[in-house]
Amino acid sequence: MVKLSPDVIKTSCITNDAESIHGNSSKAFEDILPEIMELQQQINEHEKEIKILENLRGQIIEHIEGIDNVNVKVKYLRDQVGYSLQEIALVLDYSYGYVRNISKNLGNDSEI
């Protein structure tokens, strides 16, 4: 068996492997910087939208809390806000079946 000495091992391929794994850091950063900036802008826009939606949700909940009749609450959330019956059940903390029955009994009547 032949014993390899450190002189026989080529270090140039190790360096090349490391560069290919990690890349040329300044070149790679320059290439991805515009993409990072665009993604950050998109994140900021989505965060603004989330804040607006949370504010609207708070206003809806506040309005609903002022209504005493569960039938009016269901009708308002269904017809005015556009919530699904499942969403209404979650907001009002009632079972889906209960909300579904109320909605069915209300039909599409415009008077309550």
N, CA, C and O atoms as CSV, one atom per row, in Angstrom:
chain,resi,resn,atom,element,x,y,z
A,1,MET,N,N,0.832,-1.162,0.000
A,1,MET,CA,C,0.000,0.000,0.000
A,1,MET,C,C,0.892,1.245,0.000
A,1,MET,O,O,1.862,1.320,0.754
A,2,VAL,N,N,0.562,2.207,-0.838
A,2,VAL,CA,C,1.367,3.403,-0.965
A,2,VAL,C,C,0.850,4.437,0.017
A,2,VAL,O,O,-0.357,4.651,0.134
A,3,LYS,N,N,1.751,5.062,0.704
A,3,LYS,CA,C,1.380,6.083,1.673
A,3,LYS,C,C,1.429,7.437,0.986
A,3,LYS,O,O,2.436,7.779,0.366
A,4,LEU,N,N,0.352,8.213,1.089
A,4,LEU,CA,C,0.302,9.524,0.460
A,4,LEU,C,C,0.860,10.557,1.412
A,4,LEU,O,O,0.547,10.577,2.603
A,5,SER,N,N,1.672,11.391,0.869
A,5,SER,CA,C,2.206,12.473,1.684
A,5,SER,C,C,1.394,13.727,1.428
A,5,SER,O,O,0.687,13.788,0.423
A,6,PRO,N,N,1.462,14.728,2.289
A,6,PRO,CA,C,0.730,15.968,2.066
A,6,PRO,C,C,1.099,16.657,0.765
A,6,PRO,O,O,0.303,17.438,0.243
A,7,ASP,N,N,2.297,16.388,0.221
A,7,ASP,CA,C,2.698,17.000,-1.043
A,7,ASP,C,C,1.872,16.478,-2.205
A,7,ASP,O,O,1.705,17.175,-3.206
A,8,VAL,N,N,1.352,15.257,-2.088
A,8,VAL,CA,C,0.605,14.646,-3.174
A,8,VAL,C,C,-0.820,15.192,-3.242
A,8,VAL,O,O,-1.420,15.198,-4.317
A,9,ILE,N,N,-1.366,15.644,-2.138
A,9,ILE,CA,C,-2.740,16.146,-2.094
A,9,ILE,C,C,-2.770,17.531,-2.713
A,9,ILE,O,O,-1.986,18.406,-2.346
A,10,LYS,N,N,-3.658,17.715,-3.631
A,10,LYS,CA,C,-3.786,19.006,-4.299
A,10,LYS,C,C,-4.820,19.843,-3.550
A,10,LYS,O,O,-5.969,19.435,-3.385
A,11,THR,N,N,-4.400,20.992,-3.112
A,11,THR,CA,C,-5.305,21.851,-2.360
A,11,THR,C,C,-6.101,22.774,-3.264
A,11,THR,O,O,-7.078,23.368,-2.808
A,12,SER,N,N,-5.731,22.917,-4.508
A,12,SER,CA,C,-6.438,23.828,-5.394
A,12,SER,C,C,-7.875,23.377,-5.622
A,12,SER,O,O,-8.770,24.213,-5.753
A,13,CYS,N,N,-8.107,22.078,-5.671
A,13,CYS,CA,C,-9.479,21.608,-5.875
A,13,CYS,C,C,-10.317,21.825,-4.628
A,13,CYS,O,O,-11.529,22.019,-4.721
A,14,ILE,N,N,-9.687,21.797,-3.467
A,14,ILE,CA,C,-10.422,22.069,-2.232
A,14,ILE,C,C,-10.870,23.525,-2.214
A,14,ILE,O,O,-12.010,23.814,-1.852
A,15,THR,N,N,-10.007,24.427,-2.591
A,15,THR,CA,C,-10.345,25.836,-2.633
A,15,THR,C,C,-11.455,26.088,-3.640
A,15,THR,O,O,-12.390,26.840,-3.363
A,16,ASN,N,N,-11.356,25.459,-4.813
A,16,ASN,CA,C,-12.389,25.629,-5.834
A,16,ASN,C,C,-13.724,25.085,-5.350
A,16,ASN,O,O,-14.770,25.679,-5.611
A,17,ASP,N,N,-13.695,23.963,-4.649
A,17,ASP,CA,C,-14.928,23.406,-4.117
A,17,ASP,C,C,-15.564,24.358,-3.115
A,17,ASP,O,O,-16.778,24.559,-3.119
A,18,ALA,N,N,-14.737,24.941,-2.259
A,18,ALA,CA,C,-15.266,25.871,-1.263
A,18,ALA,C,C,-15.864,27.096,-1.931
A,18,ALA,O,O,-16.911,27.587,-1.508
A,19,GLU,N,N,-15.211,27.589,-2.965
A,19,GLU,CA,C,-15.745,28.753,-3.668
A,19,GLU,C,C,-17.056,28.420,-4.375
A,19,GLU,O,O,-17.963,29.251,-4.425
A,20,SER,N,N,-17.159,27.216,-4.918
A,20,SER,CA,C,-18.396,26.863,-5.615
A,20,SER,C,C,-19.538,26.641,-4.629
A,20,SER,O,O,-20.702,26.879,-4.953
A,21,ILE,N,N,-19.204,26.187,-3.433
A,21,ILE,CA,C,-20.242,26.002,-2.419
A,21,ILE,C,C,-20.717,27.355,-1.901
A,21,ILE,O,O,-21.917,27.620,-1.832
A,22,HIS,N,N,-19.763,28.202,-1.540
A,22,HIS,CA,C,-20.097,29.483,-0.937
A,22,HIS,C,C,-20.270,30.591,-1.962
A,22,HIS,O,O,-20.897,31.611,-1.675
A,23,GLY,N,N,-19.732,30.403,-3.126
A,23,GLY,CA,C,-19.855,31.402,-4.169
A,23,GLY,C,C,-18.929,32.576,-3.922
A,23,GLY,O,O,-18.330,32.708,-2.855
A,24,ASN,N,N,-18.829,33.394,-4.898
A,24,ASN,CA,C,-18.063,34.619,-4.757
A,24,ASN,C,C,-18.970,35.592,-4.031
A,24,ASN,O,O,-19.908,36.123,-4.625
A,25,SER,N,N,-18.706,35.833,-2.761
A,25,SER,CA,C,-19.653,36.526,-1.892
A,25,SER,C,C,-20.033,37.914,-2.396
A,25,SER,O,O,-21.205,38.282,-2.323
A,26,SER,N,N,-19.093,38.689,-2.899
A,26,SER,CA,C,-19.446,40.038,-3.352
A,26,SER,C,C,-20.289,39.981,-4.621
A,26,SER,O,O,-21.213,40.781,-4.770
A,27,LYS,N,N,-20.009,39.091,-5.509
A,27,LYS,CA,C,-20.780,38.964,-6.748
A,27,LYS,C,C,-22.188,38.442,-6.448
A,27,LYS,O,O,-23.171,38.948,-6.990
A,28,ALA,N,N,-22.277,37.440,-5.593
A,28,ALA,CA,C,-23.585,36.863,-5.268
A,28,ALA,C,C,-24.465,37.899,-4.567
A,28,ALA,O,O,-25.656,37.999,-4.861
A,29,PHE,N,N,-23.898,38.656,-3.659
A,29,PHE,CA,C,-24.675,39.661,-2.937
A,29,PHE,C,C,-25.186,40.731,-3.888
A,29,PHE,O,O,-26.339,41.148,-3.786
A,30,GLU,N,N,-24.350,41.176,-4.806
A,30,GLU,CA,C,-24.759,42.181,-5.784
A,30,GLU,C,C,-25.872,41.660,-6.683
A,30,GLU,O,O,-26.751,42.414,-7.100
A,31,ASP,N,N,-25.827,40.371,-6.975
A,31,ASP,CA,C,-26.853,39.780,-7.833
A,31,ASP,C,C,-28.197,39.664,-7.130
A,31,ASP,O,O,-29.240,39.856,-7.753
A,32,ILE,N,N,-28.183,39.352,-5.840
A,32,ILE,CA,C,-29.456,39.113,-5.146
A,32,ILE,C,C,-29.995,40.336,-4.427
A,32,ILE,O,O,-31.144,40.323,-3.985
A,33,LEU,N,N,-29.205,41.391,-4.296
A,33,LEU,CA,C,-29.663,42.585,-3.584
A,33,LEU,C,C,-30.955,43.165,-4.153
A,33,LEU,O,O,-31.851,43.478,-3.370
A,34,PRO,N,N,-31.107,43.327,-5.472
A,34,PRO,CA,C,-32.384,43.845,-5.994
A,34,PRO,C,C,-33.569,42.945,-5.652
A,34,PRO,O,O,-34.665,43.428,-5.367
A,35,GLU,N,N,-33.339,41.646,-5.682
A,35,GLU,CA,C,-34.420,40.716,-5.350
A,35,GLU,C,C,-34.794,40.832,-3.875
A,35,GLU,O,O,-35.974,40.790,-3.525
A,36,ILE,N,N,-33.792,40.976,-3.015
A,36,ILE,CA,C,-34.050,41.145,-1.589
A,36,ILE,C,C,-34.840,42.423,-1.341
A,36,ILE,O,O,-35.785,42.430,-0.552
A,37,MET,N,N,-34.455,43.499,-2.010
A,37,MET,CA,C,-35.146,44.770,-1.829
A,37,MET,C,C,-36.596,44.682,-2.308
A,37,MET,O,O,-37.495,45.232,-1.673
A,38,GLU,N,N,-36.820,43.997,-3.420
A,38,GLU,CA,C,-38.185,43.826,-3.933
A,38,GLU,C,C,-39.028,42.997,-2.972
A,38,GLU,O,O,-40.191,43.320,-2.727
A,39,LEU,N,N,-38.451,41.933,-2.430
A,39,LEU,CA,C,-39.178,41.095,-1.475
A,39,LEU,C,C,-39.496,41.878,-0.200
A,39,LEU,O,O,-40.577,41.720,0.366
A,40,GLN,N,N,-38.579,42.707,0.250
A,40,GLN,CA,C,-38.831,43.519,1.441
A,40,GLN,C,C,-39.971,44.504,1.192
A,40,GLN,O,O,-40.796,44.744,2.073
A,41,GLN,N,N,-40.012,45.072,-0.010
A,41,GLN,CA,C,-41.094,45.986,-0.363
A,41,GLN,C,C,-42.437,45.254,-0.367
A,41,GLN,O,O,-43.437,45.784,0.116
A,42,GLN,N,N,-42.455,44.045,-0.909
A,42,GLN,CA,C,-43.686,43.253,-0.916
A,42,GLN,C,C,-44.123,42.917,0.503
A,42,GLN,O,O,-45.315,42.954,0.810
A,43,ILE,N,N,-43.169,42.590,1.369
A,43,ILE,CA,C,-43.486,42.291,2.764
A,43,ILE,C,C,-44.105,43.516,3.430
A,43,ILE,O,O,-45.102,43.401,4.143
A,44,ASN,N,N,-43.514,44.692,3.198
A,44,ASN,CA,C,-44.044,45.928,3.779
A,44,ASN,C,C,-45.467,46.207,3.302
A,44,ASN,O,O,-46.316,46.616,4.094
A,45,GLU,N,N,-45.734,45.989,2.010
A,45,GLU,CA,C,-47.076,46.202,1.469
A,45,GLU,C,C,-48.074,45.243,2.108
A,45,GLU,O,O,-49.189,45.639,2.448
A,46,HIS,N,N,-47.673,43.979,2.273
A,46,HIS,CA,C,-48.571,42.996,2.880
A,46,HIS,C,C,-48.822,43.320,4.352
A,46,HIS,O,O,-49.929,43.120,4.852
A,47,GLU,N,N,-47.808,43.814,5.039
A,47,GLU,CA,C,-47.998,44.200,6.443
A,47,GLU,C,C,-48.988,45.351,6.558
A,47,GLU,O,O,-49.794,45.383,7.488
A,48,LYS,N,N,-48.938,46.301,5.619
A,48,LYS,CA,C,-49.906,47.405,5.616
A,48,LYS,C,C,-51.319,46.871,5.384
A,48,LYS,O,O,-52.264,47.282,6.056
A,49,GLU,N,N,-51.454,45.950,4.425
A,49,GLU,CA,C,-52.764,45.359,4.138
A,49,GLU,C,C,-53.298,44.614,5.358
A,49,GLU,O,O,-54.488,44.688,5.664
A,50,ILE,N,N,-52.431,43.908,6.043
A,50,ILE,CA,C,-52.838,43.165,7.239
A,50,ILE,C,C,-53.344,44.126,8.305
A,50,ILE,O,O,-54.364,43.858,8.941
A,51,LYS,N,N,-52.652,45.239,8.512
A,51,LYS,CA,C,-53.082,46.227,9.511
A,51,LYS,C,C,-54.450,46.795,9.155
A,51,LYS,O,O,-55.295,46.980,10.030
A,52,ILE,N,N,-54.670,47.074,7.862
A,52,ILE,CA,C,-55.968,47.602,7.419
A,52,ILE,C,C,-57.058,46.578,7.679
A,52,ILE,O,O,-58.125,46.921,8.190
A,53,LEU,N,N,-56.799,45.313,7.330
A,53,LEU,CA,C,-57.795,44.261,7.533
A,53,LEU,C,C,-58.074,44.026,9.013
A,53,LEU,O,O,-59.219,43.789,9.398
A,54,GLU,N,N,-57.041,44.090,9.838
A,54,GLU,CA,C,-57.253,43.938,11.279
A,54,GLU,C,C,-58.096,45.081,11.833
A,54,GLU,O,O,-58.936,44.869,12.708
A,55,ASN,N,N,-57.875,46.282,11.330
A,55,ASN,CA,C,-58.668,47.440,11.745
A,55,ASN,C,C,-60.132,47.256,11.344
A,55,ASN,O,O,-61.037,47.507,12.140
A,56,LEU,N,N,-60.354,46.819,10.109
A,56,LEU,CA,C,-61.726,46.572,9.649
A,56,LEU,C,C,-62.402,45.474,10.463
A,56,LEU,O,O,-63.579,45.573,10.810
A,57,ARG,N,N,-61.644,44.434,10.758
A,57,ARG,CA,C,-62.190,43.338,11.560
A,57,ARG,C,C,-62.608,43.868,12.936
A,57,ARG,O,O,-63.672,43.513,13.443
A,58,GLY,N,N,-61.783,44.704,13.527
A,58,GLY,CA,C,-62.107,45.295,14.826
A,58,GLY,C,C,-63.371,46.127,14.768
A,58,GLY,O,O,-64.189,46.088,15.688
A,59,GLN,N,N,-63.539,46.894,13.670
A,59,GLN,CA,C,-64.743,47.708,13.507
A,59,GLN,C,C,-65.979,46.826,13.362
A,59,GLN,O,O,-67.037,47.135,13.911
A,60,ILE,N,N,-65.843,45.732,12.627
A,60,ILE,CA,C,-66.972,44.810,12.444
A,60,ILE,C,C,-67.362,44.183,13.778
A,60,ILE,O,O,-68.542,44.120,14.122
A,61,ILE,N,N,-66.365,43.722,14.524
A,61,ILE,CA,C,-66.638,43.101,15.826
A,61,ILE,C,C,-67.301,44.113,16.761
A,61,ILE,O,O,-68.242,43.780,17.481
A,62,GLU,N,N,-66.810,45.333,16.742
A,62,GLU,CA,C,-67.399,46.386,17.584
A,62,GLU,C,C,-68.859,46.637,17.201
A,62,GLU,O,O,-69.718,46.790,18.069
A,63,HIS,N,N,-69.126,46.676,15.913
A,63,HIS,CA,C,-70.501,46.890,15.438
A,63,HIS,C,C,-71.400,45.723,15.847
A,63,HIS,O,O,-72.537,45.923,16.274
A,64,ILE,N,N,-70.884,44.517,15.714
A,64,ILE,CA,C,-71.655,43.317,16.051
A,64,ILE,C,C,-71.966,43.280,17.549
A,64,ILE,O,O,-73.064,42.886,17.941
A,65,GLU,N,N,-71.026,43.681,18.376
A,65,GLU,CA,C,-71.248,43.658,19.825
A,65,GLU,C,C,-72.373,44.601,20.240
A,65,GLU,O,O,-72.988,44.407,21.288
A,66,GLY,N,N,-72.646,45.619,19.426
A,66,GLY,CA,C,-73.723,46.559,19.730
A,66,GLY,C,C,-75.098,46.024,19.358
A,66,GLY,O,O,-76.104,46.639,19.711
A,67,ILE,N,N,-75.171,44.907,18.662
A,67,ILE,CA,C,-76.446,44.316,18.245
A,67,ILE,C,C,-76.827,43.244,19.259
A,67,ILE,O,O,-76.010,42.395,19.616
A,68,ASP,N,N,-78.070,43.290,19.718
A,68,ASP,CA,C,-78.530,42.335,20.729
A,68,ASP,C,C,-79.091,41.046,20.119
A,68,ASP,O,O,-78.932,39.973,20.701
A,69,ASN,N,N,-79.733,41.135,18.979
A,69,ASN,CA,C,-80.426,40.001,18.380
A,69,ASN,C,C,-79.452,39.172,17.534
A,69,ASN,O,O,-78.806,39.697,16.628
A,70,VAL,N,N,-79.355,37.879,17.838
A,70,VAL,CA,C,-78.440,36.998,17.098
A,70,VAL,C,C,-78.849,36.887,15.625
A,70,VAL,O,O,-77.990,36.744,14.755
A,71,ASN,N,N,-80.153,36.952,15.342
A,71,ASN,CA,C,-80.603,36.886,13.954
A,71,ASN,C,C,-80.078,38.077,13.147
A,71,ASN,O,O,-79.660,37.930,11.998
A,72,VAL,N,N,-80.107,39.240,13.762
A,72,VAL,CA,C,-79.614,40.449,13.085
A,72,VAL,C,C,-78.106,40.339,12.877
A,72,VAL,O,O,-77.585,40.742,11.837
A,73,LYS,N,N,-77.407,39.788,13.877
A,73,LYS,CA,C,-75.966,39.617,13.752
A,73,LYS,C,C,-75.629,38.699,12.580
A,73,LYS,O,O,-74.761,39.006,11.763
A,74,VAL,N,N,-76.327,37.575,12.513
A,74,VAL,CA,C,-76.070,36.610,11.436
A,74,VAL,C,C,-76.372,37.242,10.083
A,74,VAL,O,O,-75.582,37.124,9.147
A,75,LYS,N,N,-77.518,37.914,9.983
A,75,LYS,CA,C,-77.886,38.539,8.714
A,75,LYS,C,C,-76.880,39.606,8.298
A,75,LYS,O,O,-76.503,39.691,7.129
A,76,TYR,N,N,-76.450,40.417,9.258
A,76,TYR,CA,C,-75.481,41.476,8.958
A,76,TYR,C,C,-74.169,40.877,8.454
A,76,TYR,O,O,-73.638,41.294,7.424
A,77,LEU,N,N,-73.661,39.908,9.185
A,77,LEU,CA,C,-72.386,39.309,8.784
A,77,LEU,C,C,-72.489,38.568,7.463
A,77,LEU,O,O,-71.550,38.564,6.667
A,78,ARG,N,N,-73.624,37.949,7.238
A,78,ARG,CA,C,-73.813,37.198,5.991
A,78,ARG,C,C,-74.013,38.123,4.805
A,78,ARG,O,O,-73.350,37.968,3.780
A,79,ASP,N,N,-74.926,39.091,4.931
A,79,ASP,CA,C,-75.327,39.894,3.778
A,79,ASP,C,C,-74.498,41.162,3.590
A,79,ASP,O,O,-74.220,41.558,2.458
A,80,GLN,N,N,-74.107,41.794,4.679
A,80,GLN,CA,C,-73.380,43.060,4.566
A,80,GLN,C,C,-71.868,42.869,4.506
A,80,GLN,O,O,-71.185,43.486,3.688
A,81,VAL,N,N,-71.360,42.016,5.375
A,81,VAL,CA,C,-69.920,41.798,5.442
A,81,VAL,C,C,-69.478,40.744,4.436
A,81,VAL,O,O,-68.365,40.805,3.914
A,82,GLY,N,N,-70.352,39.777,4.163
A,82,GLY,CA,C,-70.020,38.731,3.197
A,82,GLY,C,C,-69.320,37.524,3.796
A,82,GLY,O,O,-68.683,36.753,3.078
A,83,TYR,N,N,-69.434,37.355,5.112
A,83,TYR,CA,C,-68.823,36.204,5.759
A,83,TYR,C,C,-69.561,34.932,5.383
A,83,TYR,O,O,-70.765,34.948,5.126
A,84,SER,N,N,-68.826,33.834,5.356
A,84,SER,CA,C,-69.449,32.517,5.186
A,84,SER,C,C,-70.078,32.133,6.522
A,84,SER,O,O,-69.785,32.745,7.549
A,85,LEU,N,N,-70.930,31.132,6.509
A,85,LEU,CA,C,-71.580,30.697,7.749
A,85,LEU,C,C,-70.549,30.169,8.742
A,85,LEU,O,O,-70.712,30.340,9.950
A,86,GLN,N,N,-69.504,29.536,8.252
A,86,GLN,CA,C,-68.438,29.056,9.140
A,86,GLN,C,C,-67.713,30.225,9.807
A,86,GLN,O,O,-67.403,30.169,10.997
A,87,GLU,N,N,-67.447,31.276,9.045
A,87,GLU,CA,C,-66.800,32.454,9.617
A,87,GLU,C,C,-67.701,33.127,10.646
A,87,GLU,O,O,-67.231,33.591,11.685
A,88,ILE,N,N,-68.999,33.177,10.352
A,88,ILE,CA,C,-69.956,33.770,11.294
A,88,ILE,C,C,-69.967,32.976,12.595
A,88,ILE,O,O,-69.978,33.555,13.681
A,89,ALA,N,N,-69.965,31.658,12.484
A,89,ALA,CA,C,-69.955,30.810,13.679
A,89,ALA,C,C,-68.707,31.078,14.519
A,89,ALA,O,O,-68.789,31.113,15.747
A,90,LEU,N,N,-67.569,31.266,13.883
A,90,LEU,CA,C,-66.338,31.553,14.618
A,90,LEU,C,C,-66.395,32.923,15.290
A,90,LEU,O,O,-66.006,33.065,16.449
A,91,VAL,N,N,-66.873,33.918,14.572
A,91,VAL,CA,C,-66.929,35.276,15.108
A,91,VAL,C,C,-67.896,35.363,16.282
A,91,VAL,O,O,-67.589,35.981,17.301
A,92,LEU,N,N,-69.061,34.746,16.136
A,92,LEU,CA,C,-70.090,34.839,17.174
A,92,LEU,C,C,-69.947,33.774,18.259
A,92,LEU,O,O,-70.655,33.808,19.266
A,93,ASP,N,N,-69.039,32.838,18.052
A,93,ASP,CA,C,-68.804,31.744,18.995
A,93,ASP,C,C,-70.045,30.867,19.178
A,93,ASP,O,O,-70.399,30.477,20.290
A,94,TYR,N,N,-70.690,30.573,18.048
A,94,TYR,CA,C,-71.807,29.626,18.016
A,94,TYR,C,C,-71.394,28.447,17.142
A,94,TYR,O,O,-70.416,28.524,16.398
A,95,SER,N,N,-72.145,27.363,17.241
A,95,SER,CA,C,-71.843,26.222,16.385
A,95,SER,C,C,-72.265,26.536,14.948
A,95,SER,O,O,-73.144,27.360,14.699
A,96,TYR,N,N,-71.614,25.856,14.027
A,96,TYR,CA,C,-71.940,26.058,12.619
A,96,TYR,C,C,-73.392,25.682,12.346
A,96,TYR,O,O,-74.080,26.380,11.602
A,97,GLY,N,N,-73.867,24.583,12.941
A,97,GLY,CA,C,-75.245,24.139,12.729
A,97,GLY,C,C,-76.258,25.174,13.195
A,97,GLY,O,O,-77.267,25.405,12.527
A,98,TYR,N,N,-75.991,25.797,14.339
A,98,TYR,CA,C,-76.884,26.825,14.860
A,98,TYR,C,C,-76.950,28.023,13.923
A,98,TYR,O,O,-78.030,28.530,13.621
A,99,VAL,N,N,-75.787,28.468,13.467
A,99,VAL,CA,C,-75.734,29.609,12.539
A,99,VAL,C,C,-76.400,29.244,11.218
A,99,VAL,O,O,-77.095,30.071,10.628
A,100,ARG,N,N,-76.198,28.029,10.751
A,100,ARG,CA,C,-76.813,27.581,9.498
A,100,ARG,C,C,-78.335,27.586,9.608
A,100,ARG,O,O,-79.023,28.004,8.677
A,101,ASN,N,N,-78.862,27.123,10.738
A,101,ASN,CA,C,-80.314,27.117,10.933
A,101,ASN,C,C,-80.874,28.534,10.980
A,101,ASN,O,O,-81.927,28.807,10.404
A,102,ILE,N,N,-80.181,29.428,11.660
A,102,ILE,CA,C,-80.630,30.822,11.701
A,102,ILE,C,C,-80.643,31.401,10.299
A,102,ILE,O,O,-81.607,32.054,9.898
A,103,SER,N,N,-79.578,31.163,9.557
A,103,SER,CA,C,-79.470,31.695,8.200
A,103,SER,C,C,-80.570,31.125,7.300
A,103,SER,O,O,-81.147,31.839,6.480
A,104,LYS,N,N,-80.849,29.839,7.465
A,104,LYS,CA,C,-81.897,29.204,6.661
A,104,LYS,C,C,-83.258,29.806,6.988
A,104,LYS,O,O,-84.063,30.053,6.090
A,105,ASN,N,N,-83.516,30.043,8.276
A,105,ASN,CA,C,-84.786,30.623,8.685
A,105,ASN,C,C,-84.926,32.068,8.208
A,105,ASN,O,O,-86.032,32.528,7.927
A,106,LEU,N,N,-83.804,32.779,8.118
A,106,LEU,CA,C,-83.845,34.149,7.635
A,106,LEU,C,C,-84.083,34.215,6.138
A,106,LEU,O,O,-84.709,35.148,5.634
A,107,GLY,N,N,-83.581,33.221,5.440
A,107,GLY,CA,C,-83.691,33.239,3.977
A,107,GLY,C,C,-83.023,34.466,3.412
A,107,GLY,O,O,-81.955,34.858,3.883
A,108,ASN,N,N,-83.605,35.063,2.445
A,108,ASN,CA,C,-83.083,36.290,1.868
A,108,ASN,C,C,-83.985,37.467,2.184
A,108,ASN,O,O,-84.019,38.451,1.446
A,109,ASP,N,N,-84.734,37.360,3.310
A,109,ASP,CA,C,-85.627,38.445,3.715
A,109,ASP,C,C,-84.818,39.713,3.947
A,109,ASP,O,O,-83.717,39.677,4.498
A,110,SER,N,N,-85.376,40.813,3.523
A,110,SER,CA,C,-84.690,42.103,3.754
A,110,SER,C,C,-85.177,42.755,5.045
A,110,SER,O,O,-84.651,43.794,5.441
A,111,GLU,N,N,-86.154,42.176,5.694
A,111,GLU,CA,C,-86.676,42.760,6.924
A,111,GLU,C,C,-86.380,41.850,8.101
A,111,GLU,O,O,-86.576,40.636,8.044
A,112,ILE,N,N,-85.899,42.477,9.176
A,112,ILE,CA,C,-85.727,41.745,10.418
A,112,ILE,C,C,-86.144,42.661,11.536
A,112,ILE,O,O,-86.091,42.273,12.703
